[in-house]
């Protein structure tokens, strides 16, 4: 799959811009701060409904406007698809597929696949666990769009459950609240189990590709791995001690238990037990302490965690390897009917030494479509020769 045409209206710094693309490599060159990343951000947003730069939609709207529009024409084999996404400041975003009637923005997920490399990726290793959870969930939704609803359901239930727990902390908890919390426990256990089960499966698909990608980018002297740490494996009782066998007869407090072997129903039962064991502590703190929202994806280099132990170069290699691993997973999916992703490298080469530049370029050069941004041509390795587009204030100046 490749992007043939992109049109933006009132998106970030662009009142209106139109840009055509070809398969293969396209390099967008322009001074820093001129709007190159805005173009790449729009493509990534169309694929994931989220930005790699900001957590809210407000900054995506050109200042003084109340909506932005992204239009794109995607080509896959002999078939083309036109996507339109309207980003609204005060109401729900809406989309269109092939100029049909408006649909929920979520219905566009799974049509445009991208893998975006950016300097912000350093947070995947150096940042807090929420960055790694977001990485997993965005990839999960790209591969299996119905999990957008899974994640949305979990977030909704978590919000309701936390509201009840805050009432308990404020001393406003009644017998009726207790019964309501039991109901929300069941809902959260089910939604959490579905999300956890999907994440565990995805991590198993990622791990061999992560190690392979790290070896491709480095001398191969260290193995790279990812280990999913679930709060179910660290379940504590109300006194802060490891849950006893009587509290958790099936053993969810045992860190050695392989959660990958459990079904969604079995994981849901583990969560119900975990909520019961931590109920008093959660009421005291007014927050849910168990669930996928507190899980961690631990990245490992050799025998040590990457966070805190990896050098700057190793950190960059791990970040790039995570993105490459997601690319390889999508390629596996494409071989069974999915779409190969568009690769986007946004100002990445300026951050890398010459050796890593060349290795990364050689790896991605064979992709169906690669979109690259750079401040100067000198940042682009020879392996990524291709069409050049000059980005100027408010638009573009095509050079061939």
C-alpha positions in Angstrom: 0.0 0.0 0.0 1.2 3.5 -0.7 -0.1 7.1 -0.3 -0.7 8.7 -3.6 -2.1 12.1 -2.5 -2.4 14.1 0.6 -4.5 17.2 1.2 -4.7 19.2 4.4 -7.1 22.0 5.3 -6.5 24.1 8.4 -4.2 21.4 9.9 -1.4 22.8 12.1 0.4 25.5 10.1 -1.3 24.8 6.8 -4.4 26.7 5.6 -4.3 24.4 2.5 -1.7 22.1 1.1 -1.8 19.4 -1.5 1.0 16.9 -2.1 1.4 13.9 -4.4 3.5 10.9 -3.6 4.9 8.0 -5.5 5.9 4.5 -4.4 9.4 4.2 -3.2 11.4 6.9 -1.4 10.2 10.6 -1.1 12.3 13.0 0.9 10.9 16.3 2.2 13.6 18.8 2.8 13.2 22.1 4.6 14.4 24.2 7.5 13.5 23.2 11.0 10.2 24.6 12.2 8.8 25.1 8.6 6.1 22.3 8.7 7.7 19.1 7.5 6.7 17.2 10.7 3.1 18.6 10.4 2.7 16.7 7.1 4.0 13.4 8.6 1.9 13.9 11.7 -1.2 14.2 9.5 -0.5 10.9 7.8 0.2 9.2 11.1 -3.0 10.6 12.6 -5.0 9.2 9.7 -3.7 5.8 10.5 -3.9 5.8 14.3 -6.3 8.7 15.3 -3.5 10.0 17.5 -0.5 12.2 17.2 3.0 11.3 18.1 3.6 14.8 19.4 0.5 15.8 21.5 -2.1 14.0 23.5 -5.1 16.2 22.5 -6.6 17.3 19.2 -6.6 21.0 19.9 -3.1 21.8 18.7 -3.8 20.1 15.4 -6.2 22.8 14.4 -4.8 25.9 12.7 -4.9 28.7 15.2 -8.2 30.5 15.0 -10.1 27.6 13.3 -12.5 25.1 14.8 -11.9 22.1 12.5 -9.2 20.6 10.3 -9.5 18.2 7.4 -7.2 15.4 6.2 -7.8 13.9 2.8 -5.7 11.0 1.4 -5.8 8.7 -1.5 -4.3 5.3 -0.8 -3.4 2.7 -3.5 -3.2 -1.0 -2.9 -2.7 -3.1 -6.0 -5.4 -2.1 -8.5 -7.6 -0.7 -5.8 -7.6 2.9 -4.5 -9.3 4.3 -1.4 -10.1 7.9 -0.5 -10.1 8.7 3.2 -11.3 11.9 4.7 -11.0 12.8 8.4 -12.6 15.8 10.0 -11.0 16.8 13.3 -13.4 19.0 15.3 -12.6 21.2 18.2 -15.8 20.9 20.1 -17.5 17.7 18.9 -16.7 14.1 17.8 -14.4 13.7 14.9 -15.9 12.2 11.7 -14.7 10.3 8.7 -15.6 9.3 5.2 -14.5 6.4 3.1 -14.7 6.8 -0.7 -16.9 9.9 -0.2 -19.6 7.9 1.5 -21.9 9.1 4.2 -20.0 10.3 7.4 -18.9 7.6 9.8 -17.2 7.5 13.2 -13.6 8.4 13.0 -12.9 4.9 14.5 -14.3 3.3 11.4 -11.2 4.5 9.4 -8.8 2.5 11.6 -7.1 -0.4 9.8 -7.3 1.1 6.3 -4.1 3.2 6.4 -1.1 1.5 8.0 2.0 3.5 9.0 5.1 3.0 11.0 6.4 6.4 12.2 10.0 6.9 13.4 10.6 10.2 15.2 12.9 11.8 17.8 10.0 11.5 20.3 10.6 7.7 20.2 13.3 8.1 22.8 10.5 8.1 25.3 9.8 4.5 24.4 12.9 3.6 26.3 13.6 6.5 28.6 10.0 7.5 29.4 7.4 6.2 31.8 5.4 3.0 31.2 2.5 4.8 29.6 4.6 5.4 26.5 5.2 1.7 26.0 1.6 0.8 26.7 0.6 3.3 24.1 3.0 1.8 21.6 1.5 -1.6 22.1 -2.1 -0.4 21.9 -1.6 1.6 18.8 0.0 -1.3 17.0 -2.7 -3.6 18.3 -5.4 -1.4 16.9 -3.6 -1.1 13.6 -3.5 -4.8 13.2 -6.9 -5.6 14.7 -9.1 -2.5 14.5 -11.9 -3.9 16.8 -9.5 -3.6 19.7 -10.1 0.2 19.5 -13.5 -0.6 21.1 -11.7 -2.9 23.6 -9.5 -0.1 24.7 -12.3 2.4 24.8 -14.5 0.1 26.9 -11.7 -0.4 29.4 -11.0 3.3 29.7 -14.7 4.0 30.3 -15.0 1.4 33.0 -11.8 2.4 34.6 -13.0 6.0 34.8 -16.3 4.9 36.5 -14.5 2.6 38.9 -12.0 5.3 39.9 -14.9 7.7 40.5 -16.4 5.3 43.0 -13.1 4.7 44.7 -12.6 8.4 45.1 -16.0 8.6 46.8 -14.7 5.9 49.2 -11.6 7.9 50.0 -13.7 11.0 50.7 -15.8 9.0 53.2 -19.0 9.1 51.0 -19.0 5.3 50.4 -22.3 3.5 51.2 -23.5 -0.1 51.0 -25.0 0.8 47.7 -21.7 2.1 46.4 -20.1 -1.2 47.5 -22.6 -3.2 45.4 -22.0 -0.9 42.5 -18.3 -1.3 42.8 -18.8 -5.1 42.6 -20.6 -4.6 39.3 -17.9 -2.4 37.9 -15.3 -5.0 39.1 -17.0 -7.5 36.8 -17.0 -5.1 33.8 -13.4 -4.1 34.4 -12.3 -7.6 34.8 -13.8 -8.6 31.4 -12.5 -5.5 29.5 -9.1 -5.8 31.2 -8.8 -9.5 30.4 -9.5 -8.9 26.7 -7.0 -6.1 26.5 -4.3 -8.0 28.4 -4.8 -11.2 26.3 -4.4 -9.2 23.1 -1.3 -7.4 24.4 0.3 -10.7 25.5 -0.2 -12.2 22.1 1.2 -9.1 20.4 4.3 -9.0 22.5 5.0 -12.6 21.6 4.8 -11.6 17.9 7.1 -8.7 18.5 9.9 -10.3 20.5 11.7 -12.2 17.7 11.4 -9.3 15.3 12.8 -6.9 18.0 15.9 -9.0 18.6 16.4 -9.4 14.8 16.1 -5.7 14.2 18.5 -4.8 17.0 21.0 -7.2 15.6 20.6 -5.6 12.1 21.3 -2.1 13.5 24.2 -3.0 15.8 27.1 -5.4 15.9 24.8 -8.1 17.4 26.8 -8.4 20.7 23.7 -7.9 22.8 20.3 -9.6 22.6 17.2 -7.3 22.7 14.0 -8.5 24.3 10.7 -7.3 25.7 8.9 -8.7 28.8 5.3 -7.9 29.7 4.9 -7.2 33.4 1.3 -7.5 34.5 -0.1 -6.2 37.8 -1.7 -9.7 38.1 1.8 -11.1 38.7 2.4 -8.7 41.6 -0.9 -8.9 43.4 -0.8 -7.9 47.0 -3.3 -8.3 49.8 -4.7 -5.5 51.8 -1.7 -5.5 54.2 0.7 -5.0 51.4 1.9 -8.6 51.5 2.0 -11.0 48.5 -1.5 -12.5 48.1 -1.8 -15.9 49.9 -3.1 -19.1 48.3 -6.3 -18.6 50.2 -6.8 -15.2 48.8 -5.9 -16.3 45.3 -6.3 -20.0 44.9 -5.5 -20.0 41.3 -2.2 -18.3 41.9 -2.4 -14.9 40.2 0.1 -13.5 42.7 2.8 -15.8 41.5 5.2 -13.9 39.3 6.3 -17.2 37.7 2.8 -17.9 36.3 2.7 -17.7 32.6 -0.4 -15.5 31.8 0.0 -16.3 28.1 -1.4 -19.7 28.7 -4.6 -18.4 30.1 -7.8 -17.7 28.2 -9.7 -14.4 28.4 -12.2 -16.0 30.8 -9.4 -17.2 33.1 -7.7 -13.8 33.0 -11.0 -12.2 33.9 -11.3 -14.5 36.9 -7.8 -13.5 38.0 -8.7 -9.9 37.9 -11.9 -10.4 40.0 -9.7 -12.1 42.6 -7.1 -9.3 42.4 -9.7 -6.6 42.9 -11.0 -8.4 45.9 -7.5 -8.8 47.4 -6.6 -5.1 46.9 -10.1 -3.6 47.7 -9.2 -1.9 51.0 -6.0 -0.4 49.7 -7.7 0.9 46.6 -10.4 2.5 48.7 -7.8 4.2 50.9 -6.0 5.6 47.9 -9.0 6.3 45.7 -7.6 4.7 42.6 -7.5 1.4 40.7 -4.2 -0.3 41.5 -4.7 -3.5 39.3 -5.2 -3.6 35.6 -3.7 -3.1 32.1 -3.5 0.6 32.8 -0.7 0.0 35.3 1.2 -2.7 33.4 4.7 -2.4 32.0 6.5 -3.5 28.9 10.1 -4.0 30.1 12.7 -3.6 27.4 15.9 -5.6 28.0 19.4 -5.4 26.5 21.6 -8.4 27.3 20.9 -9.1 31.0 19.9 -5.5 32.0 16.9 -3.3 31.6 17.4 -0.9 28.7 16.0 2.0 30.8 18.7 3.4 33.0 21.4 1.0 31.7 21.6 1.5 27.9 24.0 4.1 26.4 22.6 6.8 24.3 23.5 4.9 21.1 22.0 1.7 22.5 18.8 3.6 23.5 18.4 4.9 20.0 19.0 1.4 18.5 16.3 0.0 20.8 13.8 2.7 19.9 14.5 2.1 16.2 14.3 -1.7 16.7 10.8 -1.4 18.3 9.5 0.5 15.3 11.2 -1.9 12.9 9.7 -4.8 14.9 6.2 -3.3 14.4 7.0 -2.9 10.7 7.9 -6.6 10.5 4.8 -7.7 12.3 2.7 -5.7 9.9 4.5 -7.3 7.0 3.7 -10.7 8.5 0.1 -9.6 8.6 0.3 -8.3 5.0 1.3 -11.7 3.8 -2.0 -13.1 5.1 -4.3 -10.4 3.6 -3.3 -7.2 5.4 -1.5 -4.1 4.0 2.2 -3.3 4.1 2.7 -0.1 6.1 4.0 3.2 4.9 7.3 4.0 6.6 7.7 7.5 7.9 11.1 8.7 9.1 10.6 12.2 10.6 13.9 14.0 11.3 15.4 10.7 12.5 18.7 10.7 10.6 19.9 14.0 12.1 19.8 12.2 15.5 21.9 9.2 14.4 25.6 8.6 13.8 26.8 7.7 10.3 26.8 3.9 10.9 23.3 3.8 12.2 22.1 6.1 9.5 23.4 3.7 6.8 22.1 0.6 8.5 18.6 2.0 9.0 18.5 3.3 5.4 19.6 -0.1 4.0 16.9 -1.9 6.0 13.9 0.4 5.0 15.0 1.2 1.4 13.1 -1.8 0.0 9.7 -0.9 1.5 6.9 -0.1 -0.8 6.8 3.5 0.3 9.2 5.5 2.5 8.6 9.1 3.5 11.6 10.9 5.0 12.0 14.5 6.4 15.3 16.2 6.8 16.6 19.8 7.4 19.4 19.3 4.8 20.1 16.8 2.0 23.3 15.8 3.7 21.4 14.1 6.5 20.0 11.5 4.0 22.1 8.4 3.4 22.8 7.5 -0.3 20.8 4.3 0.2 17.7 6.4 0.3 18.0 8.2 -3.0 14.6 9.2 -4.4 12.3 12.0 -5.2 12.9 15.3 -3.4 10.3 17.8 -2.3 11.2 21.2 -0.8 9.0 22.3 2.0 8.5 26.1 2.2 6.4 28.3 4.6 2.8 27.3 4.2 3.3 24.9 1.3 5.7 22.9 -0.8 7.9 23.5 -3.9 8.4 20.2 -5.8 11.8 19.7 -7.3 11.2 16.4 -9.2 
